[in-house]
């Protein structure tokens, strides 16, 4: 059996320039049948003149169908005609044929006068490397063949024997890892790992392949993704083979691309109604009402608990409105300090206050002019700013802080809140006239616990995103796990569901691709912590006042939320269904800073 570069090119040249063929000739049989790789050759006109049995298997085309045809008519994505034109080889080219990932080398065939008289393509099915590795400890010839193959590939390959010792690495491995072959051969497969667990040991323990495992390896701490499979010969474990892909540069380029896209898309709505899962009757009504409101200029008020997807719906409304080609500007009214909120919304003139920019600054209303302004957490706007906001909505003009000249604006308002604004009106914290001005078309998004029938599709949708973020390939979830999710009350709604699924992926082993009940956190205990039952139970044994009991329960709830979100105060505030300013007040009150 010959490798990619071992068949006689002189024979190929003579075969290509022949005008008549004898398929049964020994010369032809040697070339067609002595190589494991698929080989296709064309003459100077691009017509196929050589098509071996490996090519028949890989391409699914018989040789009698291929001979005499142009290569590009037989082979998907063939570039042999390009090699004929350029006279230059194309080496280690990845392509996909029939769902199989292959590596292709394409080289011109030249005569004694350096004239291109044909071209040859050699295809290698990369999935067969692991099959070849299964026989590595049984046949010396197969080992030599495997070494020849892996030494020519750009993929990083390592092989471990049944005793857990590294017995083979290729040049690509030493280049990427930054360690000499002598430093790793005969050593355990953990020798090159800087962060993560050995996939070789995992594979040999479970006898199952693993895919997409992220690791950091070598002195340079390079980031790679590893696929590994056990080598089983005659039912016995003989070792494992792993293929690594360097993603450091890819990740860097991806981050750069994301940064550029972010700059290009700043102010653009990212979501559409196609991103919204609406299988339940309640959500179908929400989407129907949102679509109806989107095509009008009416102000929309989105209400619902924290984490239900109000911003997602605001993006979708903007994206089918008449203003979809203009900016969608989002402002979280709870996240901006009261002292800065007015200047952020309405802008300021030069010299308006100490530290103001020399030329002044546009406010968010001006930035959104012609488009849509999304006022998230509008219930957190302080009463003095509410008065000015009401005037802007009525007069359709703003006046910058420190300025006197009114500026006309054309802005569509979408507001959102997780508060009961009618109760806020009764409490005197929200103006009634402003409420009626923004409550033109109200849409209430139901909490997740009222639409648990959407959980399976929501989980599938989120797994696609989480697989990308966590470098996993989790395919689904069991019915038992769905049942556990369905019984939970979801105070944090869809946002909390995403967090729970993320923790489940962390709890899973590398070779597991389905979320099961044991991968989920103890949702019942979380439910008790969120409801405050345990603090109240303990409080009943004491003689504290009601105020003391409530404050103790509140302090514990705040501490639990901070611990749950690793100190992220914005996430903790959303989980507790309070404003960020409210959270800072409670942190100060209970000395939790």
Secondary structure as UniProt FT lines:
FT   TURN            4..6
FT   HELIX           9..17
FT   TURN            23..24
FT   HELIX           26..33
FT   STRAND          38..43
FT   TURN            44..45
FT   STRAND          47..51
FT   HELIX           53..59
FT   HELIX           63..66
FT   TURN            67..68
FT   HELIX           71..74
FT   TURN            76..77
FT   HELIX           80..86
FT   STRAND          90..97
FT   TURN            98..99
FT   STRAND          100..110
FT   TURN            112..113
FT   STRAND          116..125
FT   TURN            126..127
FT   HELIX           128..133
FT   TURN            134..138
FT   HELIX           140..152
FT   STRAND          156..161
FT   TURN            162..163
FT   STRAND          165..169
FT   HELIX           171..177
FT   HELIX           181..184
FT   TURN            185..186
FT   TURN            189..192
FT   STRAND          193..195
FT   HELIX           199..206
FT   STRAND          210..217
FT   TURN            218..221
FT   STRAND          222..233
FT   TURN            234..235
FT   STRAND          236..246
FT   HELIX           248..264
FT   TURN            265..267
FT   HELIX           273..275
FT   HELIX           281..294
FT   STRAND          300..303
FT   TURN            306..307
FT   HELIX           310..319
FT   TURN            322..325
FT   STRAND          328..332
FT   TURN            333..335
FT   HELIX           338..346
FT   TURN            350..351
FT   TURN            354..355
FT   TURN            358..359
FT   HELIX           364..367
FT   TURN            368..370
FT   STRAND          372..376
FT   HELIX           378..380
FT   HELIX           383..395
FT   STRAND          397..398
FT   STRAND          407..408
FT   STRAND          412..417
FT   HELIX           421..427
FT   HELIX           432..438
FT   STRAND          441..444
FT   HELIX           448..450
FT   HELIX           452..454
FT   HELIX           455..470
FT   STRAND          476..477
FT   HELIX           479..487
FT   TURN            491..492
FT   HELIX           493..507
FT   TURN            510..511
FT   STRAND          514..515
FT   HELIX           517..519
FT   HELIX           523..531
FT   HELIX           533..539
FT   TURN            540..541
FT   HELIX           546..564
FT   TURN            565..567
FT   HELIX           569..576
FT   HELIX           580..589
FT   TURN            590..591
//
